[in-house]
Amino acid sequence: MQIGIVGLPKSGKTTLFMAATRGKVQKGSNGELVRGIAKIDDNRLEKLSEIYDSKKTTSAEILYLDSPPPKEGFGKHVGIEGNLLAHLQGCDELIIVVREFSDASVPHINNTLDPSSDAVELLMDLSFVDQGILERRLTKLTEGLKSRKAIDKKPILREQDLLERISRSLNAGKPAHEVLKNEQETKIIKGFGLLTTKPLIVAVNIDEASIDRSTDIEKRVSDAIENNAKVVPICTKLESELSEMNTQDELDFRNELNIKESGINRLVRASYDSLGLITFFTTSADETRAWSIKKGTEAQMAAGQVHTDMQRGFIRAEIISYEQLIYCGNESIARNKGLLRQEGKNYAMQDGDVVKFLFNV
């Protein structure tokens, strides 16, 4: 799962990137911070590791990509092109960072704090890019129709109709993915790299004084963008400082501030929801590990996430829900109670499944 972070200069997008990845990043060829792996916090993972007394505990991961600095004019319907465009097109999801915090030493690029307006402008920039892609493709289709026989025109006309529908949707302020009716249409435009086909999250960068107003800020920005993008208020400065602490000190500090949940965790949960992801677990004395898969993934395909041999030689999956295993206290009791289920290759995996794949190659 690759998530691209983009935003206006001085919006705090790189601070968010550093907080999410805890500063563990890989540098690009020109020295810029480009990518970093974020370990996903999941309380269930630690409890399972304790039950099995695992030597190793491995979290699920997200690859965050910090976008290159945008050129002047970004957010005003220019600026997404070249390397930046290619960078965003390769992502599964985009996080747009807009600024709510006030800091006289870091003036807003437009000299006014209006996260709702910034979000609208940036979303329009994405639509503007997609319109350019569609226009170029529609021109080619129109030219191609001139030399085709009637029987060969049907697939071209079908694609033309779809692209024109998407274009009208973008003009109406709606993203491309809201137009797609079925898997076939999704397949037709897959190679175009349309940015508005991707799930979007608007991260509103707030200061500590605004944490108590997070709900109001979220509603205000959500109402303004009139888009199904998720809105997550987050104090990136605080999250960045906390990410440098050890786990216990971070927990104690959050308790002092009466912050019940990490802002990064809320951002991750929003990503999981928008991408339609769930988590399953494999566990043993050697390792307990969390795995991210698409909701509805069948057992045999999920086995392939662990190892290709498991998918190829899949026999069956032995599964128990996390809640049932915790209730029983250990696998032996769960087995005696008959709670470990035997599932075939077409079983749709559920969030929280604890699974052992049986295979033969």
C-alpha positions as CSV (number, residue, x, y, z in Angstrom):
1,M,0.0,0.0,0.0
2,Q,1.6,3.3,-1.2
3,I,0.2,6.6,0.1
4,G,1.3,9.9,-1.4
5,I,1.4,13.0,0.7
6,V,0.9,16.3,-1.1
7,G,0.3,19.9,0.0
8,L,1.1,23.5,-0.3
9,P,4.5,24.8,0.8
10,K,4.6,25.4,4.6
11,S,1.5,23.3,5.1
12,G,3.4,20.7,7.2
13,K,3.2,17.8,4.8
14,T,6.8,16.8,5.4
15,T,6.3,17.1,9.2
16,L,3.3,14.7,8.8
17,F,5.5,12.3,6.7
18,M,8.2,12.3,9.4
19,A,5.7,11.7,12.2
20,A,4.0,8.8,10.3
21,T,7.3,7.1,9.5
22,R,9.0,8.1,12.8
23,G,11.8,9.6,10.8
24,K,12.8,6.2,9.2
25,V,13.1,7.3,5.6
26,Q,14.9,6.6,2.4
27,K,16.5,9.5,0.6
28,G,16.0,10.2,-3.1
29,S,18.9,10.7,-5.5
30,N,18.9,14.5,-4.9
31,G,18.9,14.1,-1.1
32,E,15.2,14.8,-0.6
33,L,13.1,12.7,1.8
34,V,11.1,10.6,-0.5
35,R,9.7,7.4,1.1
36,G,9.4,5.8,4.5
37,I,7.7,2.8,6.1
38,A,5.2,3.3,8.8
39,K,4.5,0.5,11.3
40,I,0.8,0.2,12.0
41,D,-0.1,0.1,15.7
42,D,-2.6,-2.6,16.5
43,N,-3.2,-3.6,20.1
44,R,-4.4,-7.0,19.0
45,L,-1.0,-7.9,17.6
46,E,0.8,-7.5,21.0
47,K,-1.9,-9.6,22.8
48,L,-1.6,-12.4,20.3
49,S,2.2,-12.3,20.6
50,E,1.9,-12.7,24.4
51,I,-0.5,-15.7,24.1
52,Y,1.9,-17.5,21.8
53,D,5.1,-16.2,23.5
54,S,6.4,-15.2,20.1
55,K,10.1,-14.4,19.6
56,K,9.2,-11.8,17.0
57,T,6.3,-9.4,16.5
58,T,5.8,-7.8,13.1
59,S,3.3,-5.1,12.3
60,A,1.6,-4.4,9.0
61,E,3.1,-1.6,7.1
62,I,2.3,1.4,5.0
63,L,4.7,3.0,2.5
64,Y,4.3,6.8,2.6
65,L,5.7,8.9,-0.2
66,D,6.6,12.5,0.5
67,S,5.9,14.4,-2.7
68,P,8.7,16.6,-4.2
69,P,8.3,20.3,-3.6
70,P,5.6,21.7,-5.9
71,K,6.4,24.5,-8.3
72,E,5.1,28.0,-7.8
73,G,1.4,28.2,-8.5
74,F,0.6,24.8,-7.1
75,G,-3.0,24.9,-5.8
76,K,-4.0,27.4,-8.5
77,H,-4.7,24.8,-11.3
78,V,-1.0,24.5,-12.3
79,G,1.9,22.7,-11.0
80,I,1.1,18.9,-11.1
81,E,3.2,17.6,-13.9
82,G,6.4,15.7,-14.7
83,N,7.9,13.9,-11.7
84,L,5.3,15.1,-9.3
85,L,2.5,13.8,-11.5
86,A,4.2,10.4,-12.0
87,H,4.8,10.3,-8.3
88,L,1.2,10.7,-7.4
89,Q,-0.1,8.4,-10.2
90,G,1.8,5.5,-8.7
91,C,0.1,5.8,-5.3
92,D,-2.9,3.8,-4.1
93,E,-4.2,6.8,-2.1
94,L,-3.5,10.5,-1.7
95,I,-3.3,12.5,1.5
96,I,-3.8,16.3,0.9
97,V,-2.3,18.4,3.7
98,V,-3.9,21.8,4.4
99,R,-3.0,24.2,7.1
100,E,-5.1,25.4,10.1
101,F,-2.2,26.2,12.5
102,S,-1.0,29.8,13.0
103,D,2.7,30.6,13.2
104,A,4.0,34.1,12.6
105,S,7.5,32.7,11.8
106,V,6.0,30.4,9.1
107,P,3.6,32.6,7.1
108,H,1.0,30.9,5.0
109,I,1.9,30.9,1.3
110,N,-1.3,32.8,0.5
111,N,-1.1,35.0,3.6
112,T,-4.4,33.8,5.0
113,L,-5.4,30.7,6.9
114,D,-8.3,29.0,5.2
115,P,-8.0,25.2,5.2
116,S,-11.3,24.8,3.5
117,S,-10.3,27.0,0.6
118,D,-6.9,25.3,0.3
119,A,-8.6,21.9,0.2
120,V,-11.0,23.0,-2.5
121,E,-8.2,24.5,-4.6
122,L,-6.0,21.3,-4.3
123,L,-8.9,19.0,-5.2
124,M,-9.6,21.2,-8.2
125,D,-6.0,20.9,-9.2
126,L,-6.3,17.1,-9.2
127,S,-9.5,17.4,-11.4
128,F,-7.7,19.9,-13.7
129,V,-4.9,17.3,-14.3
130,D,-7.4,14.6,-15.0
131,Q,-9.3,16.8,-17.5
132,G,-6.0,17.3,-19.4
133,I,-5.5,13.5,-19.6
134,L,-9.0,13.0,-20.7
135,E,-8.9,15.7,-23.4
136,R,-5.7,14.2,-24.9
137,R,-7.2,10.7,-24.9
138,L,-10.5,11.9,-26.4
139,T,-8.7,13.7,-29.2
140,K,-6.9,10.4,-30.1
141,L,-10.2,8.5,-30.0
142,T,-11.9,11.0,-32.3
143,E,-9.1,10.8,-34.8
144,G,-9.1,7.0,-34.6
145,L,-12.8,6.7,-35.4
146,K,-12.2,8.3,-38.9
147,S,-10.3,5.3,-40.2
148,R,-12.3,2.5,-38.5
149,K,-15.0,0.3,-39.9
150,A,-18.4,0.4,-38.2
151,I,-17.9,-2.9,-36.4
152,D,-14.5,-1.8,-35.0
153,K,-15.9,1.5,-33.7
154,K,-18.0,0.0,-30.9
155,P,-15.2,-0.4,-28.3
156,I,-13.9,3.1,-29.2
157,L,-17.4,4.6,-28.8
158,R,-17.8,2.8,-25.5
159,E,-14.6,4.3,-24.2
160,Q,-15.4,7.7,-25.6
161,D,-18.8,7.7,-23.8
162,L,-17.1,6.7,-20.5
163,L,-14.4,9.4,-20.7
164,E,-17.0,12.1,-21.6
165,R,-19.1,11.1,-18.6
166,I,-16.0,11.4,-16.4
167,S,-15.2,14.8,-17.8
168,R,-18.7,16.0,-17.1
169,S,-18.4,14.7,-13.6
170,L,-15.2,16.5,-13.0
171,N,-16.7,19.7,-14.3
172,A,-19.5,19.3,-11.7
173,G,-16.9,18.9,-8.9
174,K,-17.2,15.2,-8.5
175,P,-14.2,12.8,-8.7
176,A,-13.8,10.2,-11.5
177,H,-14.4,7.2,-9.3
178,E,-18.0,8.3,-8.6
179,V,-18.8,7.8,-12.3
180,L,-17.5,4.2,-12.7
181,K,-20.4,1.7,-12.8
182,N,-18.6,-1.6,-12.9
183,E,-15.3,-3.4,-13.0
184,Q,-15.1,-3.2,-16.8
185,E,-15.2,0.6,-16.7
186,T,-12.5,0.6,-14.0
187,K,-10.4,-1.6,-16.2
188,I,-10.8,0.7,-19.2
189,I,-9.3,3.8,-17.4
190,K,-6.8,1.9,-15.2
191,G,-3.8,2.8,-17.3
192,F,-4.7,6.5,-17.6
193,G,-3.4,7.4,-14.1
194,L,-6.4,9.6,-13.2
195,L,-5.8,11.1,-9.8
196,T,-9.4,11.4,-8.8
197,T,-9.9,7.7,-9.2
198,K,-7.9,7.3,-6.0
199,P,-9.3,7.5,-2.4
200,L,-8.5,10.9,-0.9
201,I,-7.9,12.0,2.6
202,V,-7.7,15.7,3.6
203,A,-5.3,16.0,6.6
204,V,-6.0,19.4,8.4
205,N,-2.8,20.4,10.2
206,I,-3.9,22.0,13.4
207,D,-2.1,23.3,16.5
208,E,-2.4,22.0,20.0
209,A,-4.8,24.8,21.0
210,S,-7.2,23.5,18.3
211,I,-7.3,19.8,19.3
212,D,-10.5,20.3,21.4
213,R,-12.1,21.8,18.3
214,S,-11.2,18.9,16.0
215,T,-14.8,17.8,15.4
216,D,-15.9,21.3,14.4
217,I,-12.9,21.7,12.1
218,E,-13.5,18.3,10.4
219,K,-17.2,19.2,9.7
220,R,-16.3,22.7,8.4
221,V,-13.8,21.3,5.9
222,S,-16.0,18.3,4.9
223,D,-18.9,20.6,4.2
224,A,-16.7,22.9,2.1
225,I,-15.2,20.3,-0.2
226,E,-18.5,18.6,-1.0
227,N,-16.5,15.5,-1.8
228,N,-16.5,12.1,-0.2
229,A,-12.8,12.5,0.8
230,K,-12.3,11.7,4.4
231,V,-11.2,14.7,6.6
232,V,-8.8,14.1,9.5
233,P,-7.6,17.0,11.8
234,I,-4.1,16.2,13.1
235,C,-1.5,18.2,15.0
236,T,1.6,17.2,13.0
237,K,4.0,19.2,15.2
238,L,2.8,17.3,18.3
239,E,2.7,14.0,16.5
240,S,6.3,14.5,15.2
241,E,7.5,15.3,18.8
242,L,5.8,12.3,20.2
243,S,7.2,10.0,17.5
244,E,10.7,10.7,18.8
245,M,9.8,9.3,22.3
246,N,9.8,5.7,23.4
247,T,6.5,4.0,23.7
248,Q,5.9,4.5,27.4
249,D,6.9,8.1,27.5
250,E,4.7,8.8,24.5
251,L,1.7,7.1,26.2
252,D,2.3,9.0,29.5
253,F,2.5,12.3,27.6
254,R,-0.7,11.6,25.7
255,N,-2.5,10.8,29.0
256,E,-1.3,14.1,30.4
257,L,-2.7,15.9,27.4
258,N,-5.9,13.8,27.6
259,I,-5.3,12.6,24.0
260,K,-6.9,9.2,23.8
261,E,-5.7,8.2,20.3
262,S,-2.7,9.0,18.2
263,G,-3.5,11.3,15.3
264,I,-1.4,9.0,13.1
265,N,-3.5,6.0,14.1
266,R,-6.7,8.0,13.1
267,L,-5.1,8.8,9.8
268,V,-4.2,5.1,9.2
269,R,-7.7,4.0,10.1
270,A,-9.1,6.5,7.6
271,S,-6.8,5.0,5.0
272,Y,-7.9,1.5,5.8
273,D,-11.6,2.5,5.5
274,S,-11.2,4.4,2.2
275,L,-9.0,1.6,0.7
276,G,-11.3,-1.1,1.9
277,L,-8.6,-2.9,3.9
278,I,-8.8,-5.4,6.8
279,T,-6.2,-7.1,8.9
280,F,-5.6,-10.8,9.5
281,F,-2.9,-12.4,11.8
282,T,-0.6,-15.4,11.6
283,T,1.0,-16.4,14.9
284,S,3.3,-19.0,16.3
285,A,6.2,-19.3,18.8
286,D,8.5,-17.9,16.2
287,E,6.6,-14.9,15.0
288,T,3.2,-13.1,15.3
289,R,2.5,-11.0,12.3
290,A,-0.3,-8.7,11.0
291,W,-1.2,-8.7,7.3
292,S,-3.2,-6.1,5.3
293,I,-5.6,-7.3,2.6
294,K,-8.6,-6.0,0.6
295,K,-11.9,-6.7,2.2
296,G,-13.5,-9.8,0.5
297,T,-10.1,-11.4,-0.2
298,E,-10.5,-15.2,-0.3
299,A,-8.3,-17.5,1.8
300,Q,-6.2,-18.9,-0.9
301,M,-5.3,-15.3,-2.1
302,A,-4.6,-14.2,1.5
303,A,-2.2,-17.2,1.8
304,G,-0.2,-15.7,-1.1
305,Q,0.4,-12.6,1.0
306,V,2.3,-14.8,3.4
307,H,4.1,-16.9,0.8
308,T,3.5,-17.8,-2.8
309,D,4.0,-21.5,-1.9
310,M,1.1,-21.3,0.5
311,Q,-1.2,-20.0,-2.3
312,R,0.0,-22.5,-4.9
313,G,-0.2,-25.5,-2.6
314,F,-3.2,-24.3,-0.5
315,I,-5.2,-27.1,1.2
316,R,-7.3,-25.3,3.8
317,A,-7.1,-22.6,6.4
318,E,-7.6,-23.1,10.1
319,I,-9.2,-20.0,11.5
320,I,-10.4,-18.5,14.7
321,S,-11.5,-14.9,15.3
322,Y,-9.3,-12.7,17.5
323,E,-12.2,-12.2,20.0
324,Q,-12.8,-15.9,20.4
325,L,-9.1,-16.6,20.9
326,I,-8.8,-13.9,23.5
327,Y,-11.9,-15.1,25.3
328,C,-10.4,-18.7,25.5
329,G,-7.0,-17.5,26.5
330,N,-5.0,-19.9,24.3
331,E,-5.3,-22.0,21.2
332,S,-5.6,-25.3,23.2
333,I,-8.7,-24.3,25.0
334,A,-10.2,-22.8,21.8
335,R,-9.5,-26.1,20.0
336,N,-11.2,-28.1,22.8
337,K,-14.2,-25.9,22.5
338,G,-14.4,-26.5,18.8
339,L,-13.9,-22.8,17.9
340,L,-11.1,-23.4,15.3
341,R,-12.8,-23.6,12.0
342,Q,-11.6,-25.3,8.8
343,E,-12.2,-23.1,5.8
344,G,-11.6,-23.7,2.1
345,K,-9.9,-21.6,-0.5
346,N,-13.1,-19.5,-1.3
347,Y,-13.6,-18.4,2.3
348,A,-13.8,-14.6,2.5
349,M,-11.3,-13.5,5.1
350,Q,-12.7,-11.3,8.0
351,D,-11.0,-8.6,9.9
352,G,-9.3,-10.1,13.0
353,D,-9.0,-13.6,11.7
354,V,-6.2,-15.5,13.2
355,V,-5.2,-18.1,10.6
356,K,-2.9,-21.1,10.0
357,F,-2.6,-22.0,6.3
358,L,-2.2,-25.7,5.5
359,F,-0.5,-26.3,2.2
360,N,1.5,-28.8,0.2
361,V,4.0,-28.1,-2.6
